[in-house]
Amino acid sequence: MPAGGGVGDPTIRLAAGKKLTVPIDVARDGMYVVTIRYDNHVHQLNTGITNAVKRVTVSRDNAKDPASVSVVQMPHIRPDGDRHPLRLSTPVYVRMRAGRNVLELSDFLNMSSLASNTTYSGPGGAKETNEARISAILVDQVD
């Protein structure tokens, strides 16, 4: 995915229950850091209930077993007036082999998954909410 801008309209809405699969081609074997440029303004900044938490699975193209499974967080972002700045997720470090790799983002547990929050009346209470708007997936070699 392209790097995208600092403030804008992210192109992919990754709602709860949805998956995003992206091919990643790397030139060399090595350790890579994956970050996601995103927006998450689902609800109030101070609750944390709708902090987006996603599983990151990376595997070789057509491989049955994943090479790496990690978790990434995309916390709430405070709006800047009527604009919604984009931020980077927590980083994920993945060893990849040269050639085609496949990255999949899928749901992981967040606070809205907990039974103790079902009585909360805001987003993430009665209905599970684990959503972020994805602008870019950034992959950089670190070794």
N, C-alpha and C positions, 0 to 999 in steps of 0.2 A: 504494500500500500504506500502511497506517496506520503511524504513527511507532513504536508499540510501547514497551516498557518498558526499563529499564536492565538488568535481569537477568530472564531468563525462558526459555521454550522457544520458539526460533524456529520459524516456521510452515512454511518451505519448505527442504527439503534439496536443494541444488544439487550433485549428484554429477558426477564426470567423465563427459563425453559427453552431459550433459543441457543443455537450453536453458530459459531463462525469458524469456517475452515479456510486457511490461507496458505498457498504454496510459498515456500521460502527457498530460494536458490542461493547457496553460498559457494564461494570460490575455493575455500580451503577448509580442511579439518581444523577444529579448534573450539575454544570456549567463546560463547556469544552472550551478550546481554540483550534481553528483550524488554522493551518498555512500550506502553500503550499511551498514546496521546488521546485524551478523553474529556468529556464533560459529564458531570453528574450533579444535577441540581433538582433531584426528585423531591426533596423535602428540606426541612430546616437543617442547618449546619450542625446544630448542637445535639441532635438525637442519635446519630450514628446508625439508626435502624436500617436505613436504606443505603448504607455504604455498599457499593458493588464489590462482590468478591467472586472471582472467576477462576476456574481450573484451567491451567495452560498445559496442554499435552503436545509434545513435539515428537515426531517419528520420521523415519526415512520414508520416502514416497513408497507406497504399497506395502509397508511393513505392518505386520500384525501386532507386534509388541512395541509400545512407545519407548523412545530413548530417554524421555524425561517427562515427569509429571510434577508440576509446581502450582502454587497458588499466588494470584496477583490481586492486589486491592486497589480500588479506585474510589477514594473517599469523596465526600461532598466538596463542592467548590463554591466559595462565596461569590455571588454575582457582583459585577462591577457596574452599578447602575442597572441599565437594561441589557447589558452585555454579559455573556457567560464565557469567561476565560477558559482556555484549555490548559490542562495540566498533564504531567506524566504520572503513570501508575508506579507502584512499587516495582523494582526491577526483578527480573527472573534470569538466572544464569543457566545456560543450556550448552552442553557439548554437542556440536553438530559435525557431521561428516560432509565433505565436499559434495556438491550436487543438490538434488531436489530433496527438501525436507518439507513436512507438512505441520503447521501449527493449528491447533484447534482450541478455541475458547468455549468453555461450557460452564454451567452453574456450579458453584461451590456454596457451602452454607454461609449465610450472613445472618445478622440478628433478626431479620424478618422471618427466618426459618424456624425460630424458636417458639415453642408453644407458649412460653411465658409472655410473649409479646402479642398474642392474638387479641387481647383485650384493648390494646392500644388503638385509638380511634383514627390516627393519622396514617399516611402511606406506610406500608410495611407492617401494619397491624393485622387487620382482618384479612388482608390479601398480601401474599408474599411479593416483595418487590426487590429485585436484584438486577438493576438496570444501569447501563452507562451508554453514552453515545460516543462511538469510536470514530476518531478522525484519522489515526494512523497507527500502524504497528511498526516500531522502529527496532532494527536489528543491527548491532555493532559488534565486531570481533574485539575481544579483550586480551587475547594472547597471541 
